[in-house]
Amino acid sequence: MLGGVDVFAQDGHDLRVEWGAEGVAGLGRECAVLVVVDVLSFSTTVDLVTGRGGRVRPLRWRGGRVPRPAAVGPDPGLLDLPSPNGATLCAAVAETGATVLVGCLRNATAVAAAADRLAGARPIGIIPAGERWGINITTTASAGPLRPCVEDLLGAGAIAAALSGRSASPEALLAATAYRGTDIGEALRGCASGRELACNGHRRDVELAAAVDVSATVPVLVDDLLEAA
């Protein structure tokens, strides 16, 4: 707090973007809605499950493997989905009292519209989850420092770009600018996270995650479960 202004909460802006758990802590004090963005692959899996009538129980990360987007079937039912990033952040966001939405490239415009409606005159925060150094698809490590990543910057930017009517912080404007100026498919295939998945046989996950605005599903956290709004 400097001179009565909470600079790290991006005070004075109706649309804000900040990374990871620290971003949740910084923005959760004022934002009515926080959108968790974890493109590869929590948010993409959530969109596919809820878009097909299922629900997701986001679980805090304890290490181990996670269900993949390409494995989501036509009738997914209730899926327990742990992840070190998106799922873990959902619990942290819920503790702030903000409405929790889950967004990705697939449902960016729909999630933006829902966030705008739900927040009303109060601010919206977008939380790109990032990755964790030392945690990858082949490890069972439980923690690691934040690695800001291309895919979550672009996912957050897609949602921010769809909220162009709001007063955006420089962080939100930067994310939106990055999204507008990027070949999404090329970026997701070529970034470190996309290459990691492809090298481990999950190229289809990357293709599913790179599809922009193919879904109108808005996953919202209700009683610890994510379901279509």
MDAnalysis code that builds the backbone (N, CA, C; Angstrom):
import MDAnalysis as mda
import numpy as np

u = mda.Universe.empty(687, n_residues=229, atom_resindex=np.repeat(np.arange(229), 3), trajectory=True)
u.add_TopologyAttr("name", ["N", "CA", "C"] * 229)
u.add_TopologyAttr("resid", np.arange(1, 230))
u.add_TopologyAttr("resname", ["MET", "LEU", "GLY", "GLY", "VAL", "ASP", "VAL", "PHE", "ALA", "GLN", "ASP", "GLY", "HIS", "ASP", "LEU", "ARG", "VAL", "GLU", "TRP", "GLY", "ALA", "GLU", "GLY", "VAL", "ALA", "GLY", "LEU", "GLY", "ARG", "GLU", "CYS", "ALA", "VAL", "LEU", "VAL", "VAL", "VAL", "ASP", "VAL", "LEU", "SER", "PHE", "SER", "THR", "THR", "VAL", "ASP", "LEU", "VAL", "THR", "GLY", "ARG", "GLY", "GLY", "ARG", "VAL", "ARG", "PRO", "LEU", "ARG", "TRP", "ARG", "GLY", "GLY", "ARG", "VAL", "PRO", "ARG", "PRO", "ALA", "ALA", "VAL", "GLY", "PRO", "ASP", "PRO", "GLY", "LEU", "LEU", "ASP", "LEU", "PRO", "SER", "PRO", "ASN", "GLY", "ALA", "THR", "LEU", "CYS", "ALA", "ALA", "VAL", "ALA", "GLU", "THR", "GLY", "ALA", "THR", "VAL", "LEU", "VAL", "GLY", "CYS", "LEU", "ARG", "ASN", "ALA", "THR", "ALA", "VAL", "ALA", "ALA", "ALA", "ALA", "ASP", "ARG", "LEU", "ALA", "GLY", "ALA", "ARG", "PRO", "ILE", "GLY", "ILE", "ILE", "PRO", "ALA", "GLY", "GLU", "ARG", "TRP", "GLY", "ILE", "ASN", "ILE", "THR", "THR", "THR", "ALA", "SER", "ALA", "GLY", "PRO", "LEU", "ARG", "PRO", "CYS", "VAL", "GLU", "ASP", "LEU", "LEU", "GLY", "ALA", "GLY", "ALA", "ILE", "ALA", "ALA", "ALA", "LEU", "SER", "GLY", "ARG", "SER", "ALA", "SER", "PRO", "GLU", "ALA", "LEU", "LEU", "ALA", "ALA", "THR", "ALA", "TYR", "ARG", "GLY", "THR", "ASP", "ILE", "GLY", "GLU", "ALA", "LEU", "ARG", "GLY", "CYS", "ALA", "SER", "GLY", "ARG", "GLU", "LEU", "ALA", "CYS", "ASN", "GLY", "HIS", "ARG", "ARG", "ASP", "VAL", "GLU", "LEU", "ALA", "ALA", "ALA", "VAL", "ASP", "VAL", "SER", "ALA", "THR", "VAL", "PRO", "VAL", "LEU", "VAL", "ASP", "ASP", "LEU", "LEU", "GLU", "ALA", "ALA"])
u.atoms.positions = np.array([
    [0.854, -1.187, 0.000],
    [0.000, 0.000, 0.000],
    [0.888, 1.234, 0.000],
    [0.802, 2.049, -1.052],
    [1.616, 3.244, -1.162],
    [0.701, 4.443, -1.345],
    [0.749, 5.394, -0.377],
    [-0.068, 6.582, -0.489],
    [-1.551, 6.282, -0.595],
    [-2.004, 5.207, 0.076],
    [-3.418, 4.844, 0.046],
    [-3.830, 4.047, -1.174],
    [-2.880, 3.766, -2.092],
    [-3.179, 3.010, -3.307],
    [-2.507, 1.643, -3.222],
    [-3.265, 0.599, -3.449],
    [-2.717, -0.757, -3.417],
    [-2.154, -1.075, -4.798],
    [-0.886, -0.715, -5.014],
    [-0.315, -0.805, -6.360],
    [-0.230, -2.246, -6.851],
    [0.019, -3.179, -5.961],
    [0.178, -4.559, -6.390],
    [-1.164, -5.248, -6.649],
    [-2.252, -4.606, -6.222],
    [-3.591, -5.078, -6.578],
    [-4.083, -4.399, -7.856],
    [-3.194, -3.576, -8.479],
    [-3.543, -2.849, -9.708],
    [-4.774, -1.968, -9.480],
    [-4.755, -1.308, -8.345],
    [-5.862, -0.463, -7.922],
    [-6.199, 0.593, -8.974],
    [-7.493, 0.867, -9.153],
    [-7.934, 1.877, -10.098],
    [-8.296, 1.346, -11.465],
    [-8.129, 0.036, -11.677],
    [-8.453, -0.582, -12.969],
    [-9.579, -1.598, -12.790],
    [-10.451, -1.665, -13.783],
    [-11.576, -2.608, -13.738],
    [-11.219, -3.991, -14.255],
    [-10.062, -4.116, -14.919],
    [-9.605, -5.386, -15.461],
    [-8.134, -5.539, -15.119],
    [-7.798, -6.646, -14.447],
    [-6.457, -6.824, -13.904],
    [-5.948, -8.229, -14.228],
    [-4.646, -8.345, -14.388],
    [-4.012, -9.634, -14.661],
    [-2.798, -9.769, -13.756],
    [-2.704, -10.900, -13.051],
    [-1.524, -11.183, -12.243],
    [-1.348, -12.688, -12.124],
    [-0.096, -13.106, -11.926],
    [0.273, -14.508, -12.028],
    [0.149, -15.275, -10.708],
    [-0.345, -16.524, -10.824],
    [-0.210, -17.533, -9.800],
    [-0.855, -17.212, -8.466],
    [-0.411, -17.947, -7.456],
    [-1.003, -17.820, -6.121],
    [-0.797, -16.421, -5.549],
    [0.338, -15.815, -5.853],
    [0.583, -14.454, -5.382],
    [-0.389, -13.480, -6.051],
    [-0.712, -13.749, -7.307],
    [-1.700, -12.935, -8.005],
    [-3.079, -13.059, -7.394],
    [-3.442, -14.265, -6.991],
    [-4.724, -14.465, -6.304],
    [-4.765, -13.643, -5.022],
    [-3.691, -13.692, -4.254],
    [-3.644, -12.941, -3.000],
    [-3.726, -11.442, -3.256],
    [-3.063, -10.964, -4.314],
    [-3.046, -9.547, -4.594],
    [-4.358, -9.016, -5.135],
    [-4.994, -9.789, -6.030],
    [-6.212, -9.309, -6.676],
    [-7.484, -9.707, -5.942],
    [-7.407, -10.739, -5.125],
    [-8.612, -11.267, -4.497],
    [-9.251, -10.348, -3.486],
    [-8.513, -9.359, -3.026],
    [-9.068, -8.443, -2.026],
    [-10.138, -7.530, -2.613],
    [-10.085, -7.274, -3.921],
    [-11.002, -6.311, -4.522],
    [-11.844, -6.878, -5.660],
    [-11.371, -7.904, -6.326],
    [-12.055, -8.387, -7.532],
    [-13.275, -9.241, -7.182],
    [-14.375, -8.983, -7.876],
    [-15.591, -9.771, -7.676],
    [-15.493, -11.125, -8.338],
    [-14.759, -11.188, -9.448],
    [-14.589, -12.421, -10.217],
    [-13.104, -12.615, -10.477],
    [-12.621, -13.833, -10.272],
    [-11.263, -14.195, -10.653],
    [-11.343, -15.374, -11.630],
    [-10.678, -15.224, -12.764],
    [-10.678, -16.248, -13.808],
    [-9.339, -16.964, -13.783],
    [-9.355, -18.255, -13.503],
    [-8.144, -19.067, -13.478],
    [-7.865, -19.575, -14.893],
    [-6.637, -19.348, -15.377],
    [-6.249, -19.735, -16.733],
    [-5.041, -20.652, -16.666],
    [-5.239, -21.896, -17.062],
    [-4.165, -22.908, -17.086],
    [-4.365, -23.717, -18.370],
    [-3.866, -23.167, -19.473],
    [-4.212, -23.657, -20.808],
    [-3.714, -25.078, -21.048],
    [-2.496, -25.385, -20.605],
    [-1.916, -26.719, -20.800],
    [-1.635, -27.356, -19.447],
    [-2.668, -28.012, -18.814],
    [-3.866, -28.379, -19.559],
    [-5.136, -28.339, -18.704],
    [-5.040, -27.893, -17.449],
    [-6.190, -27.955, -16.552],
    [-7.421, -27.274, -17.135],
    [-7.286, -26.014, -17.567],
    [-8.457, -25.270, -18.035],
    [-9.063, -25.884, -19.285],
    [-8.212, -26.418, -20.144],
    [-8.708, -27.071, -21.366],
    [-9.488, -28.324, -21.021],
    [-8.988, -29.120, -20.082],
    [-9.717, -30.307, -19.635],
    [-11.052, -29.925, -19.013],
    [-11.049, -28.889, -18.186],
    [-12.291, -28.442, -17.546],
    [-13.315, -28.019, -18.597],
    [-12.883, -27.272, -19.612],
    [-13.807, -26.863, -20.669],
    [-14.408, -28.072, -21.373],
    [-13.594, -29.054, -21.691],
    [-14.084, -30.240, -22.402],
    [-15.058, -31.045, -21.535],
    [-14.736, -31.218, -20.263],
    [-15.608, -32.004, -19.382],
    [-16.940, -31.298, -19.160],
    [-16.892, -30.020, -18.777],
    [-18.137, -29.308, -18.471],
    [-18.949, -29.046, -19.738],
    [-18.276, -28.882, -20.866],
    [-18.986, -28.693, -22.123],
    [-19.723, -29.934, -22.577],
    [-19.342, -31.083, -22.045],
    [-19.999, -32.349, -22.383],
    [-20.907, -32.838, -21.259],
    [-21.268, -31.906, -20.382],
    [-22.247, -32.223, -19.353],
    [-21.682, -32.763, -18.062],
    [-20.372, -32.842, -17.946],
    [-19.772, -33.367, -16.730],
    [-19.426, -32.279, -15.734],
    [-18.835, -32.687, -14.634],
    [-18.369, -31.765, -13.601],
    [-16.948, -32.159, -13.217],
    [-16.229, -31.184, -12.667],
    [-14.829, -31.402, -12.284],
    [-14.642, -31.031, -10.824],
    [-13.989, -31.916, -10.087],
    [-13.583, -31.599, -8.719],
    [-12.100, -31.217, -8.764],
    [-11.772, -29.913, -8.660],
    [-10.359, -29.523, -8.676],
    [-9.700, -29.857, -7.351],
    [-8.562, -30.519, -7.428],
    [-7.886, -30.992, -6.225],
    [-6.496, -30.380, -6.121],
    [-6.120, -30.046, -4.907],
    [-4.763, -29.549, -4.687],
    [-3.752, -30.630, -5.068],
    [-2.652, -30.182, -5.596],
    [-1.635, -31.081, -6.140],
    [-0.892, -31.822, -5.036],
    [-0.795, -33.133, -5.182],
    [-0.005, -33.955, -4.265],
    [1.057, -34.745, -5.018],
    [1.240, -34.441, -6.285],
    [2.156, -35.202, -7.127],
    [1.417, -36.290, -7.889],
    [2.041, -36.763, -8.963],
    [1.444, -37.847, -9.741],
    [0.897, -37.387, -11.080],
    [0.250, -38.306, -11.779],
    [-0.267, -38.039, -13.125],
    [-1.646, -37.401, -13.061],
    [-2.029, -36.758, -14.165],
    [-3.340, -36.117, -14.246],
    [-4.059, -36.571, -15.507],
    [-5.397, -36.574, -15.500],
    [-6.152, -36.905, -16.711],
    [-5.851, -35.901, -17.822],
    [-5.763, -36.384, -19.061],
    [-5.397, -35.544, -20.196],
    [-6.636, -35.070, -20.945],
    [-6.599, -33.890, -21.569],
    [-7.744, -33.409, -22.348],
    [-8.200, -34.378, -23.426],
    [-7.264, -34.971, -24.138],
    [-7.624, -35.857, -25.246],
    [-8.326, -37.124, -24.776],
    [-8.248, -37.411, -23.474],
    [-8.887, -38.609, -22.938],
    [-10.318, -38.370, -22.476],
    [-10.798, -37.120, -22.539],
    [-12.157, -36.819, -22.095],
    [-13.161, -37.426, -23.069],
    [-14.061, -38.254, -22.544],
    [-15.033, -38.942, -23.378],
    [-16.323, -38.155, -23.550],
    [-17.289, -38.727, -24.275],
    [-18.540, -38.012, -24.551],
    [-19.446, -37.858, -23.337],
    [-19.273, -38.690, -22.322],
    [-20.100, -38.631, -21.119],
    [-19.178, -38.707, -19.902],
    [-18.480, -37.604, -19.580],
    [-17.383, -37.669, -18.612],
    [-17.807, -37.812, -17.159],
    [-19.068, -37.481, -16.817],
    [-19.500, -37.600, -15.427],
    [-18.736, -36.657, -14.517],
    [-18.337, -37.147, -13.349],
    [-17.580, -36.355, -12.378],
    [-16.122, -36.765, -12.442],
    [-15.259, -35.798, -12.736],
    [-13.831, -36.070, -12.875],
    [-13.059, -35.405, -11.744],
    [-12.304, -36.192, -10.988],
    [-11.356, -35.640, -10.027],
    [-10.119, -35.197, -10.796],
    [-9.754, -33.919, -10.666],
    [-8.682, -33.378, -11.497],
    [-7.695, -32.583, -10.635],
    [-6.612, -33.233, -10.210],
    [-5.563, -32.494, -9.513],
    [-4.630, -31.831, -10.521],
    [-4.046, -30.720, -10.137],
    [-2.968, -30.130, -10.938],
    [-2.191, -29.188, -10.040],
    [-0.889, -28.998, -10.331],
    [-0.089, -28.113, -9.487],
    [-0.407, -26.646, -9.706],
    [-1.157, -26.353, -10.751],
    [-1.394, -24.958, -11.115],
    [-2.871, -24.606, -11.038],
    [-3.641, -24.904, -12.087],
    [-5.030, -24.465, -12.132],
    [-5.900, -24.988, -11.016],
    [-5.851, -26.291, -10.761],
    [-6.712, -26.869, -9.731],
    [-6.353, -26.330, -8.352],
    [-5.079, -26.235, -8.080],
    [-4.634, -25.714, -6.794],
    [-5.062, -24.261, -6.614],
    [-5.020, -23.478, -7.694],
    [-5.427, -22.070, -7.610],
    [-6.927, -21.917, -7.387],
    [-7.733, -22.842, -7.907],
    [-9.188, -22.733, -7.707],
    [-9.526, -22.679, -6.223],
    [-8.878, -23.519, -5.440],
    [-9.132, -23.519, -3.996],
    [-8.704, -22.200, -3.378],
    [-7.569, -21.660, -3.822],
    [-7.093, -20.391, -3.283],
    [-8.035, -19.247, -3.638],
    [-8.551, -19.248, -4.864],
    [-9.484, -18.204, -5.277],
    [-10.767, -18.291, -4.459],
    [-11.271, -19.498, -4.254],
    [-12.515, -19.667, -3.497],
    [-12.388, -19.067, -2.103],
    [-11.210, -19.148, -1.510],
    [-11.004, -18.618, -0.173],
    [-11.078, -17.092, -0.120],
    [-10.940, -16.418, -1.259],
    [-11.033, -14.955, -1.282],
    [-12.480, -14.470, -1.264],
    [-13.421, -15.345, -1.593],
    [-14.814, -14.946, -1.696],
    [-15.221, -14.512, -3.087],
    [-14.275, -14.420, -4.006],
    [-14.595, -14.059, -5.389],
    [-15.267, -15.232, -6.092],
    [-16.063, -14.926, -7.108],
    [-16.599, -15.974, -7.980],
    [-15.457, -16.553, -8.793],
    [-15.379, -17.882, -8.865],
    [-14.293, -18.559, -9.550],
    [-14.785, -19.050, -10.911],
    [-14.170, -18.544, -11.978],
    [-14.400, -19.044, -13.324],
    [-13.101, -19.660, -13.833],
    [-13.231, -20.595, -14.766],
    [-12.056, -21.213, -15.379],
    [-12.089, -20.925, -16.866],
    [-11.024, -20.289, -17.360],
    [-10.987, -19.893, -18.755],
    [-9.777, -20.453, -19.481],
    [-9.895, -20.513, -20.793],
    [-8.802, -20.951, -21.655],
    [-9.010, -20.322, -23.026],
    [-8.232, -20.711, -23.982],
    [-8.406, -20.183, -25.332],
    [-9.712, -20.650, -25.950],
    [-10.133, -21.859, -25.640],
    [-11.323, -22.447, -26.239],
    [-12.602, -21.674, -25.899],
    [-12.668, -21.121, -24.687],
    [-13.917, -20.489, -24.232],
    [-13.720, -19.032, -23.822],
    [-12.687, -18.387, -24.352],
    [-12.281, -17.065, -23.867],
    [-13.398, -16.030, -23.933],
    [-14.075, -15.927, -25.069],
    [-15.103, -14.897, -25.217],
    [-16.301, -15.168, -24.324],
    [-16.706, -16.420, -24.203],
    [-17.839, -16.766, -23.347],
    [-17.521, -16.483, -21.886],
    [-16.322, -16.829, -21.450],
    [-15.927, -16.580, -20.068],
    [-15.834, -15.081, -19.799],
    [-15.310, -14.330, -20.754],
    [-15.224, -12.876, -20.583],
    [-16.606, -12.261, -20.401],
    [-17.569, -12.684, -21.218],
    [-18.926, -12.142, -21.116],
    [-19.557, -12.475, -19.769],
    [-19.345, -13.696, -19.297],
    [-19.896, -14.094, -18.004],
    [-19.240, -13.323, -16.868],
    [-17.927, -13.154, -16.936],
    [-17.226, -12.396, -15.899],
    [-17.716, -10.959, -15.842],
    [-17.910, -10.356, -17.005],
    [-18.390, -8.985, -17.065],
    [-19.768, -8.858, -16.420],
    [-20.626, -9.807, -16.701],
    [-21.989, -9.792, -16.143],
    [-21.963, -10.012, -14.633],
    [-21.186, -10.970, -14.188],
    [-21.160, -11.307, -12.767],
    [-20.489, -10.228, -11.923],
    [-19.474, -9.575, -12.457],
    [-18.727, -8.580, -11.688],
    [-19.472, -7.259, -11.579],
    [-20.294, -6.935, -12.575],
    [-20.978, -5.651, -12.538],
    [-19.983, -4.504, -12.514],
    [-20.120, -3.625, -11.544],
    [-19.244, -2.455, -11.455],
    [-17.927, -2.753, -10.741],
    [-17.767, -3.943, -10.204],
    [-16.541, -4.284, -9.484],
    [-15.490, -4.845, -10.442],
    [-14.222, -4.879, -10.039],
    [-13.155, -5.328, -10.932],
    [-13.192, -6.835, -11.212],
    [-12.612, -7.176, -12.348],
    [-12.378, -8.564, -12.746],
    [-10.876, -8.815, -12.718],
    [-10.479, -9.946, -12.164],
    [-9.076, -10.347, -12.195],
    [-8.906, -11.605, -13.020],
    [-7.863, -11.641, -13.818],
    [-7.517, -12.834, -14.590],
    [-6.194, -13.355, -14.040],
    [-6.168, -14.645, -13.721],
    [-5.006, -15.259, -13.081],
    [-4.383, -16.297, -14.011],
    [-3.384, -15.926, -14.821],
    [-2.638, -16.960, -15.539],
    [-1.857, -17.792, -14.525],
    [-2.083, -19.094, -14.562],
    [-1.529, -19.952, -13.511],
    [-0.018, -20.076, -13.602],
    [0.514, -20.119, -14.830],
    [1.927, -20.409, -15.000],
    [2.234, -21.879, -14.744],
    [3.460, -22.243, -15.026],
    [3.954, -23.588, -14.732],
    [4.881, -23.519, -13.522],
    [5.397, -24.664, -13.131],
    [6.292, -24.732, -11.975],
    [7.604, -25.388, -12.386],
    [8.702, -24.697, -12.126],
    [10.007, -25.299, -12.386],
    [10.162, -26.571, -11.556],
    [10.618, -27.619, -12.207],
    [10.830, -28.888, -11.529],
    [9.629, -29.798, -11.514],
    [8.466, -29.303, -12.006],
    [7.269, -30.138, -12.106],
    [6.909, -30.256, -13.577],
    [6.857, -31.476, -14.065],
    [6.475, -31.679, -15.455],
    [5.693, -32.973, -15.586],
    [5.408, -33.353, -16.802],
    [4.505, -34.475, -17.041],
    [5.080, -35.804, -16.570],
    [6.386, -35.864, -16.327],
    [7.008, -37.125, -15.930],
    [7.416, -37.156, -14.462],
    [7.163, -36.086, -13.705],
    [7.646, -36.016, -12.330],
    [6.504, -36.131, -11.326],
    [6.846, -36.445, -10.101],
    [5.848, -36.471, -9.032],
    [6.164, -35.416, -7.968],
    [7.030, -34.470, -8.289],
    [7.353, -33.409, -7.331],
    [6.083, -32.650, -6.953],
    [6.062, -32.091, -5.762],
    [4.839, -31.463, -5.264],
    [4.876, -29.940, -5.300],
    [6.037, -29.340, -5.557],
    [6.116, -27.882, -5.533],
    [7.307, -27.418, -6.349],
    [7.280, -26.145, -6.714],
    [8.390, -25.548, -7.457],
    [8.097, -24.084, -7.688],
    [9.125, -23.274, -7.980],
    [8.902, -21.848, -8.216],
    [8.145, -21.607, -9.512],
    [7.458, -20.482, -9.578],
    [6.624, -20.144, -10.725],
    [7.459, -19.962, -11.992],
    [6.971, -20.532, -13.106],
    [7.531, -20.264, -14.432],
    [6.436, -19.621, -15.280],
    [6.434, -18.290, -15.451],
    [5.469, -17.684, -16.362],
    [5.597, -18.316, -17.743],
    [4.474, -18.605, -18.384],
    [4.530, -19.396, -19.611],
    [3.702, -18.763, -20.715],
    [4.102, -19.071, -21.942],
    [3.481, -18.499, -23.137],
    [1.990, -18.794, -23.181],
    [1.623, -20.047, -22.959],
    [0.234, -20.452, -23.180],
    [-0.740, -19.759, -22.228],
    [-0.333, -19.546, -20.985],
    [-1.240, -18.899, -20.034],
    [-1.290, -17.385, -20.244],
    [-0.180, -16.796, -20.684],
    [-0.216, -15.383, -21.066],
    [-1.209, -15.178, -22.211],
    [-1.185, -16.066, -23.208],
    [-2.089, -15.932, -24.345],
    [-3.533, -16.215, -23.955],
    [-3.760, -17.198, -23.092],
    [-5.119, -17.469, -22.629],
    [-5.691, -16.300, -21.851],
    [-4.883, -15.739, -20.952],
    [-5.321, -14.558, -20.209],
    [-5.553, -13.389, -21.159],
    [-4.680, -13.262, -22.168],
    [-4.818, -12.189, -23.128],
    [-6.066, -12.298, -23.970],
    [-6.454, -13.526, -24.322],
    [-7.680, -13.720, -25.103],
    [-8.897, -13.252, -24.315],
    [-8.925, -13.547, -23.028],
    [-10.045, -13.113, -22.188],
    [-10.004, -11.601, -21.996],
    [-8.813, -11.056, -21.749],
    [-8.681, -9.609, -21.583],
    [-9.090, -8.869, -22.851],
    [-8.722, -9.391, -24.009],
    [-9.071, -8.751, -25.278],
    [-10.578, -8.691, -25.475],
    [-11.273, -9.706, -24.966],
    [-12.737, -9.740, -25.085],
    [-13.424, -8.827, -24.078],
    [-12.653, -8.243, -23.167],
    [-13.193, -7.317, -22.164],
    [-12.697, -5.900, -22.438],
    [-12.632, -5.544, -23.697],
    [-12.030, -4.272, -24.101],
    [-12.811, -3.059, -23.603],
    [-14.061, -3.256, -23.160],
    [-14.844, -2.133, -22.651],
    [-14.485, -1.717, -21.247],
    [-13.637, -2.474, -20.579],
    [-13.242, -2.157, -19.205],
    [-11.907, -1.422, -19.171],
    [-11.722, -0.643, -18.134],
    [-10.451, 0.035, -17.912],
    [-9.413, -1.002, -17.489],
    [-8.439, -1.236, -18.347],
    [-7.494, -2.333, -18.132],
    [-6.181, -1.818, -17.562],
    [-5.604, -2.588, -16.647],
    [-4.272, -2.283, -16.132],
    [-3.243, -2.517, -17.237],
    [-2.042, -1.962, -17.112],
    [-0.994, -2.260, -18.093],
    [-0.724, -3.761, -18.234],
    [-0.837, -4.485, -17.121],
    [-0.624, -5.935, -17.186],
    [-1.677, -6.597, -18.069],
    [-2.932, -6.171, -17.930],
    [-3.998, -6.730, -18.756],
    [-3.852, -6.302, -20.210],
    [-3.468, -5.043, -20.429],
    [-3.264, -4.561, -21.799],
    [-2.136, -5.320, -22.488],
    [-1.063, -5.586, -21.763],
    [0.058, -6.333, -22.339],
    [-0.371, -7.732, -22.745],
    [-1.134, -8.399, -21.880],
    [-1.610, -9.742, -22.209],
    [-2.495, -9.721, -23.450],
    [-3.405, -8.750, -23.533],
    [-4.298, -8.651, -24.692],
    [-3.510, -8.363, -25.958],
    [-2.513, -7.516, -25.871],
    [-1.680, -7.192, -27.029],
    [-0.903, -8.410, -27.505],
    [-0.367, -9.169, -26.570],
    [0.348, -10.393, -26.927],
    [-0.574, -11.366, -27.658],
    [-1.790, -11.512, -27.153],
    [-2.753, -12.417, -27.791],
    [-3.071, -11.960, -29.214],
    [-3.364, -10.675, -29.377],
    [-3.772, -10.173, -30.697],
    [-2.647, -10.295, -31.724],
    [-1.400, -10.252, -31.285],
    [-0.285, -10.249, -32.221],
    [0.393, -11.589, -32.414],
    [-0.239, -12.669, -31.967],
    [0.422, -13.981, -31.960],
    [-0.341, -14.998, -32.796],
    [0.386, -15.813, -33.533],
    [-0.184, -17.000, -34.167],
    [-0.332, -18.059, -33.069],
    [-1.567, -18.273, -32.625],
    [-1.802, -19.087, -31.429],
    [-1.341, -20.530, -31.615],
    [-1.715, -21.137, -32.732],
    [-1.326, -22.525, -32.953],
    [0.179, -22.698, -32.988],
    [0.859, -21.812, -33.694],
    [2.318, -21.895, -33.785],
    [2.951, -21.691, -32.411],
    [2.414, -20.733, -31.650],
    [2.984, -20.455, -30.329],
    [2.820, -21.631, -29.386],
    [1.653, -22.256, -29.363],
    [1.443, -23.374, -28.444],
    [2.243, -24.599, -28.854],
    [2.375, -24.811, -30.144],
    [3.199, -25.950, -30.579],
    [4.674, -25.734, -30.288],
    [5.122, -24.480, -30.372],
    [6.545, -24.203, -30.247],
    [7.017, -23.838, -28.864],
    [6.102, -23.485, -27.952],
    [6.535, -23.098, -26.606],
    [6.999, -24.316, -25.816],
    [7.688, -24.062, -24.715],
    [8.269, -25.152, -23.932],
    [7.216, -26.142, -23.457],
    [6.075, -25.640, -22.991],
    [5.037, -26.532, -22.477],
    [4.447, -27.398, -23.588],
    [4.215, -26.787, -24.750],
    [3.683, -27.551, -25.866],
    [4.649, -28.595, -26.362],
    [5.914, -28.254, -26.431],
    [6.929, -29.222, -26.877],
    [7.065, -30.367, -25.871],
    [6.968, -30.035, -24.589],
    [7.030, -31.080, -23.554],
    [5.916, -32.105, -23.755],
    [4.698, -31.608, -23.966],
    [3.570, -32.519, -24.160],
    [3.743, -33.345, -25.421],
    [4.148, -32.708, -26.508],
    [4.322, -33.433, -27.764],
    [5.387, -34.518, -27.628],
    [6.469, -34.198, -26.936],
    [7.555, -35.176, -26.763],
    [7.120, -36.372, -25.917],
    [6.068, -36.184, -25.122],
    [5.576, -37.275, -24.276],
    [4.295, -37.897, -24.823],
    [4.031, -37.681, -26.120],
    [2.914, -38.357, -26.775],
    [1.573, -37.678, -26.641],
    [1.560, -36.385, -26.268],
    [0.292, -35.693, -26.027],
    [0.101, -34.504, -26.982],
    [0.481, -34.683, -28.222],
    [0.329, -33.619, -29.214],
    [-1.138, -33.216, -29.380],
    [-2.050, -34.182, -29.257],
    [-3.475, -33.879, -29.406],
    [-3.954, -32.921, -28.314],
    [-3.393, -33.009, -27.113],
    [-3.743, -32.065, -26.052],
    [-3.434, -30.632, -26.479],
    [-2.306, -30.456, -27.131],
    [-1.903, -29.124, -27.585],
    [-2.866, -28.611, -28.651],
    [-3.259, -29.474, -29.561],
    [-4.205, -29.081, -30.613],
    [-5.542, -28.664, -30.010],
    [-6.021, -29.419, -29.052],
    [-7.285, -29.079, -28.400],
    [-7.174, -27.740, -27.670],
    [-6.043, -27.502, -27.017],
    [-5.861, -26.274, -26.241],
    [-5.728, -25.052, -27.133],
    [-5.221, -25.219, -28.361],
    [-4.956, -24.091, -29.258],
    [-6.191, -23.639, -30.020],
    [-7.298, -24.353, -29.918],
    [-8.531, -23.965, -30.613],
    [-9.154, -22.768, -29.899],
    [-9.354, -21.681, -30.625],
    [-9.820, -20.424, -30.022],
    [-11.324, -20.255, -30.230],
    [-12.034, -20.003, -29.133],
    [-13.467, -19.685, -29.142],
    [-14.319, -20.741, -29.861],
    [-14.000, -21.991, -29.618],
    [-14.817, -23.077, -30.156],
    [-15.864, -23.531, -29.138],
    [-15.834, -22.970, -27.936],
    [-16.716, -23.389, -26.854],
    [-17.429, -22.185, -26.252],
    [-18.701, -22.379, -25.932],
    [-19.480, -21.357, -25.214],
    [-19.661, -21.726, -23.750],
    [-18.924, -22.717, -23.284],
    [-19.061, -23.194, -21.909],
    [-18.335, -22.267, -20.934],
    [-18.996, -21.972, -19.814],
    [-18.398, -21.141, -18.768],
    [-18.345, -21.960, -17.483],
    [-17.204, -22.562, -17.158],
    [-17.104, -23.331, -15.917],
    [-17.024, -22.411, -14.697],
    [-17.884, -22.674, -13.729],
    [-17.925, -21.880, -12.497],
    [-17.838, -22.843, -11.322],
    [-17.131, -22.419, -10.259],
    [-16.976, -23.269, -9.075],
    [-18.185, -23.096, -8.165],
    [-18.897, -24.206, -7.919],
    [-20.077, -24.210, -7.056],
    [-19.910, -25.356, -6.061],
    [-19.806, -25.025, -4.783],
    [-19.661, -26.062, -3.753],
    [-18.530, -27.025, -4.073],
    [-17.384, -26.464, -4.414],
    [-16.142, -27.228, -4.655],
    [-16.160, -28.030, -5.941],
    [-17.151, -27.843, -6.793],
    [-17.203, -28.516, -8.097],
    [-17.307, -27.500, -9.206],
    [-16.602, -27.725, -10.286],
    [-16.720, -26.894, -11.476],
    [-17.777, -27.465, -12.386],
    [-18.736, -26.624, -12.793],
    [-19.803, -27.052, -13.675],
    [-20.119, -25.915, -14.628],
    [-20.799, -26.228, -15.714],
    [-21.177, -25.206, -16.683],
    [-22.189, -24.259, -16.056],
    [-21.947, -22.962, -16.204],
    [-22.873, -21.962, -15.646],
    [-24.198, -21.989, -16.378],
])
